[in-house]
Amino acid sequence: MIFRDGFASHGNNRNLQQHIRDDSCASGSRDSTILR
């Protein structure tokens, strides 16, 4: 179960909406992902 322990992102970006949009706080790059 992916969300059993809540949403755990890599790095310091905890904004779930940004991860869903595939945005990142790292220099405006698109290096986040979420299983769909």
Rosetta silent file (secondary structure, phi, psi, omega in degrees, C-alpha in Angstrom):
SEQUENCE: MIFRDGFASHGNNRNLQQHIRDDSCASGSRDSTILR
SCORE:     score description
SCORE:     0.000 S_00000001
   1 L     0.000  120.085 -172.725    0.000    0.000    0.000 S_00000001
   2 L   -67.545  -43.364 -173.433    1.676    3.209   -1.186 S_00000001
   3 L  -100.759   19.788 -179.271    0.015    5.682    1.199 S_00000001
   4 L   -56.603  -41.300 -178.383   -0.126    3.474    4.320 S_00000001
   5 L  -105.086   20.665 -178.079    2.352    5.747    6.110 S_00000001
   6 L    89.609 -177.400 -178.670    1.331    8.958    4.337 S_00000001
   7 L   -87.305  119.331  178.681    2.995   10.648    1.391 S_00000001
   8 L  -114.300  112.269 -179.981    6.779   10.403    1.505 S_00000001
   9 L   -98.735  158.436  172.625    8.581   12.470   -1.123 S_00000001
  10 L   -79.940  141.491 -179.661   12.244   12.466   -2.012 S_00000001
  11 L    80.129 -155.545 -174.206   13.982   15.644   -0.930 S_00000001
  12 L  -103.258   -3.212 -177.704   12.301   18.488    0.926 S_00000001
  13 L   -80.959  110.807 -178.634    9.283   19.161   -1.311 S_00000001
  14 L  -104.613   11.018 -177.699    6.201   17.978    0.613 S_00000001
  15 L   -83.786  104.435 -176.953    3.645   19.588   -1.716 S_00000001
  16 H   -61.665  -37.638  179.866    1.557   16.685   -3.046 S_00000001
  17 H   -62.059  -39.155  178.017   -0.069   18.872   -5.723 S_00000001
  18 H   -66.706  -36.363  178.064    3.340   19.767   -7.181 S_00000001
  19 H   -68.911  -38.501  177.419    4.293   16.096   -7.312 S_00000001
  20 H   -62.867  -39.971  178.276    1.022   15.208   -9.056 S_00000001
  21 L   -76.890   -5.275 -178.729    1.733   17.943  -11.661 S_00000001
  22 L    70.693   28.936  175.060    5.302   16.565  -11.965 S_00000001
  23 L   -94.656  163.491  177.882    6.778   19.875  -10.751 S_00000001
  24 L  -143.502  158.851  175.546    9.718   20.187   -8.411 S_00000001
  25 L   -87.682   -0.167 -177.185   11.298   22.870   -6.259 S_00000001
  26 L   -88.844   91.030  175.258   14.730   21.980   -7.681 S_00000001
  27 L    56.405   28.734  177.494   15.519   24.766  -10.169 S_00000001
  28 L    71.181   13.931 -178.891   12.115   24.444  -11.842 S_00000001
  29 L   -80.623  166.143  176.192   12.954   21.018  -13.239 S_00000001
  30 L  -109.416   87.871 -177.665   10.485   18.198  -13.707 S_00000001
  31 L  -130.009   18.233  175.700   12.040   15.399  -11.738 S_00000001
  32 L  -103.558  162.286  175.945    9.196   14.303   -9.484 S_00000001
  33 L  -156.566  158.101  174.836    6.735   11.544  -10.190 S_00000001
  34 L  -141.601  143.422  178.691    3.747    9.809   -8.700 S_00000001
  35 L   -68.941  133.923 -179.843    2.218    6.485   -9.641 S_00000001
  36 L  -118.673    0.000    0.000   -1.015    6.942  -11.573 S_00000001
